[in-house]
Amino acid sequence: MFSKIWTTKSTGVFSAQAEQLRQLLADADAVVLGAGAGLSTSAGFVYDGARFRQYFADFAAKYGFADMYSGGFYPYATLEEHWAYWSRYIYINRYQNAPKPVYNDLFRLVKDKDYFVLTTNVDHCFQKAGFDKKRLFYTQGDYGLFQCAEPCCPETFDNEALVRRMVEAQGYTIAPDGSLTVPQGAALKMRIPAELVPRCPHCGRPLTMNLRADNTFVEDEGWHRAAGRYSDFLRRHEGQKILFLELGVGYNTPGIIKYPFWRMTAQNPQAFYVCINPGPAQLPPEIAPRALCIRKDIGAVVKEV
């Protein structure tokens, strides 16, 4: 087990840190990006405040929700209301582009490198920004996929067409740029027609989101292929100059990205670990000589680099 030391925030050294990261990227044989929720937050995918009120004011007024997460866990009385809420949630967080170009700036930094992305995010922002889908491993699922709630089968199902129909059935108009508008004088519905409730084509049970919450999460064929490509990437670059670049990863699930990155850095004398996160950052002293923590907004860092 690693011991930990806390890093301190110093705006005076940011330019030097950005230059160091620029050089590390240039020198690396390979780059492994580890991305958590903080990266999408930096890109503008926030789940409360004005963005929440814009799309869920009616649900907030009825149930007292203050953020999208709370509404997602609410035990609605009917599947028609459940999917009214979730179809809006999926649409704005999966099928709309992020408000800020943070992912695009990040792609600019690594597009000419041999890179791989390991992420707990489920909003598909990497692929929309141009990252090669064969270099992405979404460990925790995808807002764009349904699965059987049981589950009766190891399959997932693309949901974009059905989600769009659910959103439109509530009264929204989807513009060519993907934005949602409500016609003047119209009132949104908080339920969808019963015939739009998604059901498993094999057993007829309701479908649910392909998001890792318990042991019913479906790791489908695509998930296992991505896991295999990630393992192959690490084996291929074993002992080389690998830059482990951690972005917006907290301590909800540190065993997926953070701790493995620390361990692999410690095991490879040629590796270097960089953590970018505006909040408090910890660093094992065992890898401190080959590590850098930048406590600043991720978008500001990648734009500077």
N, C-alpha and C positions, 0 to 999 in steps of 0.2 A: 504494500500500500504506500502510495506517495504521501509524503508530508507536503504542506502547502505554505507558500508565502504570499502575502497580499501585495499587489502592485499599487502604486499611487498615481494620481492623475496630475499631469503637468502639461499645460498647453504650450509652454515654452519649448518643449522638445518635439512637438508634433511634426514640424518640417523635417527634422532629422530622422524621425521614425518613418515618415513617408518615403524618404530617400532610401532608407535601409530596406524597406519592403520592396521598393522598385528594383533594387539591386538583387535581392533574394529571388525575385521572380525571374530576373534575367539569367541568374546563375543556375537555377534549378533544372535538373533533368526531368522532373515531373512535379506536378502540383495536385494535391488532394484538397479539394474544398469541402469543408464540413459546415453545413448551414442549418441554423435553427430559426426560431420564430422571429428573433430580433432582426434578421435580414429583411424579412417581408415587412416588418414594422417600419424599418428605415425607408422602405420603398413606398410607404403610404397605406399599406393594408392594415389599418387599425380597426379594432372591433368594438369601439365605443365612441362616445362623443358625437360630433356632427354627422359622421358617416353612418353610424348606427341609426340616428334619428331620421336621416334622409330616407332610409329604406324600411325601417321598422317602427315608425312612430305609432302606428295603429296597434301593433302588438305590445309596445311599451305602455300605451295608455290602458290597454285591457288587463295586462298581467303585471305591470310594474317592473319590467326588465330594464336594466341599465346598460346592457351590452349584448352582443350577439351570442357569446358563449352561453350565457344564462338562458336565453331563448332556445338554444339548441338542445339543452338538457331538460326542458320543461315537459312534463307528461301530458301532452294534449289529449283531449277526450276522443278525438277522431283522427284517423290517418289523413283525412282530407285537410284538416287544419295543420297537422304536423308537416305535411309536404308543402303546404302553402308557405310556411315559414322557411323550411329547408330549401325549397327551390330558389327563393330569393337569396338565401345565404350562399348556396352553391354558385348561383349565377354571378353575383358581384365579386366573389372571392376566387373564382376559377375561370370564368369566361370573360371577365373584363380585364383589361390591362392594369397593371399597378400604376398608381398616380404619379410616381416618380421613377426616373430611369436608372435606378440603382443597379438592377440586374443587367441592363444593357452596358453600363459602365464596367461592371465586373467582367462581363464577357469580353470586352475590349482588352482587359488585362491578361486573359488566359487563352484567348482563341488561337494563338500561335504556339502554345505550349502543349505538351502531352499532359492532359488534365483528366481528372475524374471528380464527380460530385456525389457526395454522400449527404443526404438531407432528411430531416424529420418534417420538413414543410410539406404540405399537401395541396398547394395552390398552383402548381405547374408553372411558376414564374420563370424557372430556368429555361425550359424548352421554348416558351414564348419569346424569350430574349435572344434565342439563337443557339443555345447550347445543344450539342449533339445528344439526341435522346439515348444513344447507345453508351453515353458516358455519364448517365444519371441513374442513381439508385434512390428511389423514394421509399424509405424503410417503413413509413407509417401509413401508407395508403395514398389516396388521390381523391380530391373532391369530385373529380370527373368520372368516378366509377361507383356503381352499385354492386352489392353482393346479396346473396340470400341471407335472410336474418337467422336461419337455423344454424349453420348453413348446410344445405343438402349437397353442395357440389363445390369443387375448388375453382369456380369460375367467377369472373367479374364482368360487368356489363357497362359499356359506355352510356353516359346519361345526357349528353348535351342536347340532343333533339327533344327528349322528353322534358328536360328542365326548362327549355325555352317554351314549350307548350304550357307547362304549369304556370310559368311567370305571366305569359300572355293571357291565360285563363283568369288571372286575378285582376286584369284590367290594364296591365302595363303594355306599352308599345316599345319594341326593341328597335332602336335606330340603326342605320348602317354602320355607325362607329361602335356599336355595342352598348351605348348608353340606354338607360331606362327612363321613360317619361310616362306620365299619366295624362290622358286627354283632359282638356279643360272641362270642368264640371263633373268629371267622372269620380266615382269613389272606388277605392280598392276593395277587393274581396279578400277575406282572410281564410279562404278555403278553396280547394280545387275540386273539379268534378270527380266523382267516384271512379269514373273510367280511366282517369289519369294516374290513380294510385299505382305505383310500380309493384309488380309481383314477379316472383321467380318463374321463369318459363318452364322449369322442370317440375316443381312441386306445388306451385301456386301460392306459397307463403309470401308475405310482404318482403320486399327488398329493403335493404338498409344501406347506409354509407359504408364504403370500403375504407374505414378508418380504424386504426388499431386502438381498441379500448379494452378488450378482454380476449379470451382464448377463442372467440368466434371469428376473429379477423382472418380473412382469406388471403393467403399468400399464393397468388395464382401463378401461372406459367411465366408471365412477364416479370413478376416479382423475383422469381427464382433465377431467371436469365440475368437480370440486373445484378443480383447478389453474386452470381458466378463471374460476371464481367468485373465487378469490383475486386473480388478475390484475385482474379487473374492479373489485374492491373497492379495490385500490391506485390504479387509474386514477381512480376516482370521487372519491377523497379527495386527489388530488395537490395539493400546495400548502396543504392545510388543517392544522389543529392535530391531528396524529396522535401518539398515545402508543404507542410501541413498547415493549411490556412483555415482557421476556425472563425466563423462569422455569426454573431448573434446567438450563440449557444448558451443556455442557462443551465440550471441544475435540476430541471424536472426529469430529464432522462440522460444524465451525463454518461451512462454506460454505452450509449450508442456512438457518440462522436468524441466528446471531450476526453474521457479516460483512455479510450483506444489511441487517440492521437498522442497523448502524453506517453503511453507505453511504447508506441512505435518510434517515437522520437528518441526515447531513452535507449531503445535497442539498436538504433542505427546511428552511428557516430557522424554520418554524413547528412542526417536529417536536421531540419529546422522547424520550429513550431511558432506560429503567429496567431494571436487571438485579437480580434477586433470586436469590441463591445463597449458601449458607453457606460455601462454599470460597473460595479466592483468586479475585479478580475483576480483570480488566484493562479498561482504558478508553482509547480513542484520545484524545489531547489535543485533536484537531481538533473533537471534539464535547463536550468536558468541560463547557463552560458550559451545555449543554442535556442533561445526563446525570446519572444518579444510580445508584450501586451500593449495594445493601443486602445486607450479608453476614450473613444470619440465616436460620434455617429458614423456608421458604416458607409453611408452614402457620401459623407464628406471625405472619408479616407480614400475610397476607390476613385473618386473624382480627382483628388490631389495626386494620386499615384499615376 
